[in-house]
Amino acid sequence: LNEIIRLCQWVFEQHDLFGKRQVLQQPMHLCQAIEQLLKFDNFIATTVLGGNTHAKRVLSLMDIYVAGDDELLEWWMDREREAIFDSLFHGTILDQNSTATALPGQIIYPAVAPRAELFCSLLRSVRTKAAAFSFSAPYLQRVAAPLCLQFLDAVHDSATELKGNLLQQRRGSTTITAAALQQNVGEWCQLINGTHASARLLLGGEDGYDDDDDGDFDVQEGAVWEQDNDPAAAADNNQEPPMGRSSAHHDMQRFGQSLERLETVFIEEFASCFVETLLLERTKMANFLMMGSHVLSSYEDDEHDSSNKSVMPDLSPDLADAQHLLESFLSVVDEPPLPSMPASLRNTTFYAPRALRSQTLTLVAEKFLEVALDWHGTTPEIWPQGARRFAVNVSLLLGDDSLLPEAAMRLLDVNTCMCMDAVQLSSLGDVLCGLAGQPPPLSEDMFAVDDKIYDEAVSMIRAKNLLWLSLGDFLSILNRRPDLSHIGAF
């Protein structure tokens, strides 16, 4: 192989294909020639040697003609960076929409933001070219690092714009239409999916997409940004041997970690804006929460006749607008996949919707938990009549399905416990008093002194089918039920 490469080297030198005159007179032809060198070196490495470039000391045409000529290397890396930046930040692909055909009633958005998809493609190209060098740090520093930095800035700018559109800051409006909200949520999903795929690629995934069914990527340290070849091979190509893994390789890992953190920030930012601003400030949901303590401490039934079980309670008017916004949000994140969608693309497509759904509904549930569990000392009493009214509104707002996050399931269990029959609840309270050896009111610390007692208390709660309720939650409700005072110890 080395003899063939040296023969190619002699032919190139006879025709001065990589001399300074080519740089000045035919720059486009020179770039194309370098591309051919890359293809040749990649063919030798992957096909002839089977990817084991360390097994044999094989010469590299890129090392000989490009890396071995500082002036040509600098010139070529500048052209590479210009071409990449032009396609990533000024290309027409960024204006293209999804070509998927929607079924009636479906809302189709691209799985990944076009810029992020292009970034992943360019990054794979950069990886291949960097691997052609025995010492790839200069190429990574001059091409890959600026690309990642610019992409980070672009992603952050996109998120800022989406946040502004979500809050309607530019238009000075206090509300957002269902169609505008659905479009905004779809664009957030694209951005987060793209950031997630890009981070996985930088951190070691073979590509930016997930091939298994768990929604996570299998990260292998260094799978993308391979360590530079052995010093002996570099010495054969008249290059200074590398001193271990260069900082440029670690920079790529750090860029991936930064995108990972940014991805988490985007999810939290959307959920916070949606709940804190749209739901609490621009609907009357805050009014319902402020009156929640009064509702729970009310021992009067709703205006509907409590004896008429066929009457379906209505959602509170204070929650009507919030329910409308939640339904518009869920219509996007709960969109079913197309039947023809491959599994890898399906997992990538639904990473962001699942994350946004979980984070948003978690924040909504926590707002109601603050009232029900008396986190701020504003709900000293709970009467079952008021608890039923509170629980009905929560159930109508959130729904009751298997896709609810842990906080929402906990809230539903809290509602069940608050509405529990006084005799049944008091009986369980008496058993817990006996187990702790203490009179009411009970606290979690009374059970924490002995792990066996604590586990026994939790198992009693689980026996009531309260699977998401903690012992502290149960005791908080138990101690605030004044209707238990005439039954048993309570």
Secondary structure, DSSP 8 states (H G I E B T S, - for coil): -HHHHHHHHHHHHHTTTTSHHHHHH-HHHHHHHHHHHHHHHHHIIIIISTT-TTTS----HHIIIIIT-HHHHHHHHHHHHHHHHHHHHH-GGGG--------TT-----SS-HHHHHHHHHHHHHHHHHHTSSS-HHHIIIIIHHHHHHHHHHHHHHHHHHHHHHHTTTTT-S---HHHHHHHHHHHHHHHHHHHHHHHHHHT-SSSS--SSSS-----TTSSS-----HHHHHHTT-----SS-HHHHHHHHHHHHHHHHHHHHHHHHHHIIIIIIITTSSSHHHHHHHHHHHHT--S--SS-TT-TTS-----GGGHHHHHHHHHHHHHHT----TT--HHHHHHHTHHHHHHHHHHHHHHHHHHHHHHTTTTS------HHHHHHHHHHHHHHH---TT--HHHHHHHHHHHHHTS-HHHHHHHHHHHHHHHT--SS--THHHHT-HHHHHHHHHHHHHTT--S--HHHHHHHHTT-GGGTTSTT-
